[in-house]
Amino acid sequence: MIEPRLSAEMIVQSLLRRVNQNGGFGVVLRKGDRISGAILIICLEKGKDPRLLEKMPSLDGPSTWQVIWPQDTEKKQDLDEYLERRTGFDPDLWLIELDVPDAERLTAEIT
């Protein structure tokens, strides 16, 4: 049986509202599919140290937000290059930017 879940648009709106309540800034950079689009979150703190989060499925429980960029590999990609390639593969993708301390904690609270 398929478990009910929030739409992508509802998750994005909840994250933006939560960030604003905590004194941060959030903006939608790219709108995706309202119901089931994947969501990528660029997390910043005072405009610095970007990290990219994506909700990943788990085998033993609910999905969790995980850092997918930067990766600790020898071949470091530019974030813009990665996002351009990713949106080419998935045109239904949401891209939001959150500038708030401890954005990972906020995303975990929403889910």
C-alpha positions, 0 to 999 in steps of 0.5 A, spaced: 500 500 500 502 506 498 503 511 504 500 518 503 505 524 502 505 531 502 505 534 495 512 537 493 509 544 492 506 543 500 513 541 502 516 547 499 511 552 501 512 549 508 520 550 508 519 557 506 514 559 511 519 556 516 525 559 514 522 566 514 519 564 521 526 563 524 529 570 521 532 567 514 530 568 507 528 563 502 526 563 495 524 559 489 529 559 484 525 554 479 518 551 480 517 544 478 511 539 478 506 541 483 505 534 486 511 529 485 517 533 483 523 532 486 526 538 491 533 540 491 535 545 496 541 550 496 543 551 503 547 557 505 549 561 512 549 568 511 550 567 503 556 563 504 558 555 504 553 552 499 550 545 500 545 542 496 540 537 499 535 532 496 530 528 499 533 520 499 529 514 500 531 509 505 530 502 506 528 502 513 524 508 514 522 514 512 526 518 507 531 523 509 534 530 507 542 528 505 547 533 502 549 531 495 553 537 493 559 538 495 561 531 495 568 529 498 571 526 491 577 528 487 573 531 481 569 537 484 564 540 480 561 547 480 554 547 483 552 551 477 554 546 472 551 540 477 544 544 477 544 545 469 546 538 468 540 535 473 535 540 471 536 537 464 535 530 466 529 532 470 525 538 468 520 537 474 525 539 479 524 544 484 530 548 486 529 553 492 535 557 496 534 557 504 539 562 507 538 561 515 543 558 520 542 550 521 538 549 514 539 541 515 535 541 522 529 545 519 528 541 513 528 535 518 523 538 522 518 539 516 519 531 514 
